[in-house]
Amino acid sequence: MSTHDEKTFIPYGKQSINQEDIDAVVRVLKSGWLTTGPEVASFEGALKKVAQTKHAMALSNGTAALHAVAHALQLGPGDEVIVPTITFTATANAAVYVGATPVFADVRSDDMLLDPEEVRKKITKNTKAIFAVDFAGQACDYHSLRGIADEYGLALVSDSCHAIGATYQGKPIADWADMAIFSFHPVKHICAGEGGAVVTNNDLWAKQIRRFRNHGIDKDVRQRQEQGTWYYEQVDLGYNYRLSDIHCALGRSQLAKLPKWIEERQRVAKAYAGYFAEQTGVRPLVAHKDRSHTYHLMIAVFDDQQSRDSAYELMRAHQIGVNVHYTPVHLQPFYQNNYGTGPGDCPVAEKLYDRILTLPMYPGLTQEDLERVFDLVSNVVVQPNNISKAG
Ligand SMILES: Cc1ncc(COP(=O)(O)O)c(C=O)c1O
């Protein structure tokens, strides 16, 4: 049951679907191929162009993409994977799926991105990989992370679910990482309904991931049909993590709009920056000059928990769908109960967790919508003239 009025409700993020997207899906529905057909290859081709990689593999969602990466890297029991605690739980869960152990590292307080110095502190002889997360749409400090990964012989994976199209020092993120993954869930930059992908330049990992998404089988139905053979071999243990042609058609149609939408998000971010510059008591995350930020999320950091909580309540009461990204994963009961994590492990993230609020951010957010958001935030923070309007 919906508790908000759809006409006035402003969510923190949402998809936009136009007639072109609908036509693309209808075309597939009328074609002979609903899955493992030509749209999958076309979508993957478009993804390769965006990521500037040799390979792109579409999978059923971002979580499956992370699982496939963990499998391709042959992570298993006894191996440790360093994960930032500020992320969606799926990043850490991928290590657990293959029997490896996620080790949580703290983030930096200015940008909430994985802190390379904290990564260094967590490395042991069992560490095999770093799963970095381009939180909120901004690339991590890949210069430092790549250096650490190379120094210790670790795989560097970028969970770029928030940051498709982002760059670091002028290069796509997939240039810095060994593999990068994306999600096409409706709140993400481009929407396929559900969907995910892995991009890489590594031929072997690409081959393993293609098999992994198809039960570990070496040929899919279309390849068998083209080769006129019924014969296939299951050479590995895999899953059904395929993404249908219906999803891929929607994803490809959406992907064509990515540059325009990133620009739109940057326009909205500029409006927020102008507003925050005039405020005390609340700030945005730092956006670094050497990165192009794709603004999946707009995070506000309040000076104290009380004003964050008041803002949350007030904005919810006024039909603004604010949220909190994320509960630090090391505080999730699953990890506390099974991996012995707990309060105190990542103090920077824990402190931020009490003070952050995710404000609306998506293409098409109007100045009028933004004014509604700004007015409500101003109601709970102490104004520069020191007169609090809270209450
Ligand atoms: C950082 C991050 N990683 C992984 C995922 C998982 O993606 P999906 O929902 O497509 O499985 C998400 C999605 O919310 C995410 O935000």
The ligand as an ORCA input file, in Angstrom:
! r2SCAN-3c Opt
* xyz 0 1
  C      27.108     -0.559     -4.996
  C      26.171     -1.641     -5.465
  N      26.663     -2.866     -5.702
  C      25.882     -3.871     -6.132
  C      24.526     -3.684     -6.353
  C      23.685     -4.826     -6.797
  O      23.066     -4.589     -8.038
  P      21.694     -5.303     -8.399
  O      20.618     -4.672     -7.600
  O      21.543     -5.049     -9.878
  O      21.859     -6.751     -8.104
  C      23.970     -2.430     -6.128
  C      22.534     -2.202     -6.349
  O      21.827     -1.623     -5.606
  C      24.802     -1.375     -5.663
  O      24.309     -0.163     -5.406
*
